[in-house]
Amino acid sequence: MYDPQYFTPCCTPGGSPTSQQLAIVYLVCAIGALFDPETVMQGNELARLCFQIGRASLALDMKPSLAVIQAIHLMGMYTLSTGQSDAACVVLLFDRCST
């Protein structure tokens, strides 16, 4: 899912990405880190960190847009890939759900 619209502002010096663009970049990185064969046995701390940053970035700007829908989809993909049973908590961006 490479899209210069998201990655170019985030990866070029002097770029000014929006929080929604940052969220998508971090969520893509979280999914990539989750499936990295070199880190899969280390607990995927990098994947969790990227996911948390992506979720926080998205929470800064939830104006309806295609980027928000893409970010929520990526959050769902990450959640399903980690085997978390309560995906609704992640999609709603809250940590208050019971475990």
Backbone torsions as a table, in degrees:
resi	resn	phi	psi	omega
1	MET	NA	51.0	177.6
2	TYR	-80.1	125.6	177.1
3	ASP	-135.9	115.7	-178.6
4	PRO	-56.5	-24.0	179.2
5	GLN	-59.7	-32.5	-178.4
6	TYR	-97.0	-46.3	-171.4
7	PHE	-78.7	-34.5	-177.2
8	THR	-62.5	-48.6	178.8
9	PRO	-63.6	-29.4	-177.4
10	CYS	-80.9	-26.3	-171.3
11	CYS	-110.2	-0.5	179.9
12	THR	-105.6	141.5	177.3
13	PRO	-60.6	134.3	179.6
14	GLY	83.3	-0.6	178.2
15	GLY	-69.9	151.9	179.1
16	SER	-127.7	82.5	-179.6
17	PRO	-73.2	152.3	173.7
18	THR	-80.0	166.1	178.8
19	SER	-66.1	-30.7	176.8
20	GLN	-67.4	-40.3	177.3
21	GLN	-65.0	-41.8	177.4
22	LEU	-61.9	-40.8	179.5
23	ALA	-59.1	-45.8	-179.2
24	ILE	-64.0	-43.8	179.8
25	VAL	-61.2	-47.4	-179.1
26	TYR	-66.7	-35.5	179.1
27	LEU	-70.4	-36.6	174.7
28	VAL	-64.2	-41.9	178.0
29	CYS	-64.4	-36.4	178.7
30	ALA	-62.9	-44.3	179.1
31	ILE	-66.6	-40.1	177.4
32	GLY	-62.6	-43.6	179.2
33	ALA	-66.6	-31.5	179.7
34	LEU	-63.4	-34.3	-177.6
35	PHE	-102.8	9.6	177.9
36	ASP	-71.1	118.3	-176.3
37	PRO	-64.4	-21.3	180.0
38	GLU	-78.3	-24.6	-177.5
39	THR	-111.3	-1.1	-174.1
40	VAL	-63.5	-30.1	-179.6
41	MET	-90.5	-1.1	-177.1
42	GLN	-98.5	10.3	177.1
43	GLY	90.9	-1.9	176.3
44	ASN	54.9	45.7	176.4
45	GLU	-61.9	-38.3	178.8
46	LEU	-63.2	-41.4	178.9
47	ALA	-62.2	-44.8	179.4
48	ARG	-63.9	-41.9	-179.8
49	LEU	-63.9	-46.0	178.5
50	CYS	-62.1	-39.4	179.0
51	PHE	-64.2	-44.6	-179.6
52	GLN	-64.4	-40.1	178.0
53	ILE	-66.9	-41.6	177.7
54	GLY	-62.1	-42.4	179.4
55	ARG	-65.8	-40.7	178.5
56	ALA	-66.6	-39.2	178.2
57	SER	-63.2	-41.3	179.3
58	LEU	-67.1	-35.4	-179.3
59	ALA	-65.7	-22.2	178.8
60	LEU	-69.7	-27.3	-176.5
61	ASP	-147.5	96.5	-178.4
62	MET	-104.0	24.7	176.7
63	LYS	-60.6	137.3	-178.4
64	PRO	-57.8	126.3	177.7
65	SER	-163.7	168.5	177.0
66	LEU	-63.1	-35.9	179.7
67	ALA	-62.6	-37.8	178.5
68	VAL	-65.5	-42.8	178.7
69	ILE	-63.3	-42.8	178.2
70	GLN	-62.9	-41.7	-179.8
71	ALA	-65.1	-41.9	178.4
72	ILE	-65.0	-38.1	176.1
73	HIS	-62.2	-45.0	178.9
74	LEU	-63.6	-36.9	177.3
75	MET	-63.8	-40.4	176.9
76	GLY	-64.7	-40.7	178.1
77	MET	-63.3	-42.2	178.3
78	TYR	-62.6	-46.5	-178.0
79	THR	-61.0	-46.1	179.3
80	LEU	-64.7	-34.6	-178.9
81	SER	-71.9	-25.9	178.8
82	THR	-87.3	-9.7	178.9
83	GLY	81.1	16.4	178.3
84	GLN	-70.5	133.0	-175.0
85	SER	-82.3	-25.4	-175.9
86	ASP	-104.7	73.8	-176.8
87	ALA	-69.0	-23.1	-178.4
88	ALA	-61.8	-36.7	179.7
89	CYS	-62.4	-40.8	-178.3
90	VAL	-69.7	-43.1	-178.6
91	VAL	-64.2	-34.6	179.3
92	LEU	-82.0	-3.0	176.0
93	LEU	67.6	23.6	-179.6
94	PHE	-116.5	148.0	176.2
95	ASP	-103.3	8.8	-174.1
96	ARG	-85.7	1.1	-177.3
97	CYS	-73.7	149.4	179.4
98	SER	-75.2	148.1	179.1
99	THR	-108.2	NA	NA
